[in-house]
Amino acid sequence: MKISELATKTGLKAINESNDKEIEGVYISDMASDIITNAKANTLLITLLTHKVLIAAANLIDVAGIVILKGRKPDQDVIELASRVGIALFSSEDDAWTFASKLSKLGFNK
């Protein structure tokens, strides 16, 4: 599923503009070291993190995009960095459980 389609189906709000990549999986984590070690390329990263280390970790593994939960928003410098490296940022008012449930209903089960 493309990120734009997922955004429409789950009510995500785009924080920046970026490429409409195909999502091949989902990874949920709030630790940059865990993201670097365990997330895979082209996954949708779900997190509460909003700092530059998140973008560095996500860029290192080439995520499809990032969803920041609970309505949190990164600072402008983080948004600019994500845009520069081509990482789509989205915001959701949901907590991790609620958003993961939506993803599961859409067929993302790992």
N, C-alpha and C positions, 0 to 999 in steps of 0.2 A: 504494500500500500504506500502511496506517495504521502509525504508530509502534509501537503495541502488538503488532501482528502481526510486524513486523520484529524487535522485541525478543525475542519468543518463538522465532522461527526462527533467530536468531543468538546467543542466549544473553546478551543484554545485561542488565546489572543497573541498575535504575532508581536514580538518586541522589535525585530529587525527584518530586513529583507535578505533573502538568500536563495540558493538553489533549491529546487523542489526534488529532493532525493527520495529514493525508494528506501523504505524501512525494512530491514531484514530481521529485526529482533528488538528486544527491550532490555535495558539494564537500569536498575534502581540502586542508587548509592549516594551517600553524603560525604564520602571520603575520597579525596583525589587519588591517594595511593591505591585504593581499591578499584577505582575506575581504570587507572592505568594498567593494573595487574589483570583485571578480569573482564572488562567490557570488550566487546568485539567491534570491528569496523562495521559501519552502516547500521548500528543500533540506535534506537531512540533512548537518550539518557534522561532519566527522571531523577530530580534532585531538589534539595533546598538550598544548595550552594549558589552564591551570587558573585564570587570574586574571580579575579583573573586566573588563579590557579585552575579553576574549573575549565576555562577556555583552553589553557595550555594542555591539560589532561585530555580533554575532548578532541583537540586538534591532533595530538599525538596518536590517538587510536582511530581518527577519522570517523567520528560519529555522524549519523544522518542528521541529528538535531538534538536540541536540549529543551526539556520542559521543566520550568522552575515552578514549584508548587506553592500553595498557600498564598497566592497573590504577591509573592516576593518579586522585587524588581532589581536587577543589577544596576550599578552606577553607569553613567554614560561612557566612561572609559572602557568598561567591560563590554558594553554593547558594541562600541566601535571596534574593539579587538575581535570580537566574534564575527562582525561583518567583514573585517579585513581578511580573515582566514576562511570565510565562507560557511560559518556555522549558524544555522537557523536557531533563534531563541524564541521560545514561547512561554507564556505565563498561563497558569491555571489556578483557580481559586480552590481547587480540590486538595485534599491531603493525599498522601501516597496510596493508602488503601482504596479510597474512592476512585482515584485515577486509574490505578491498576485494575480495578474491577471493570471500568469502562473498556480498557484495553483487552481484557480477557473476553468480554462480550463481543469484541470485534475480531477475535480469533488470534490475538497475540497471547500465546500460552507458555512462552519461554523466552 
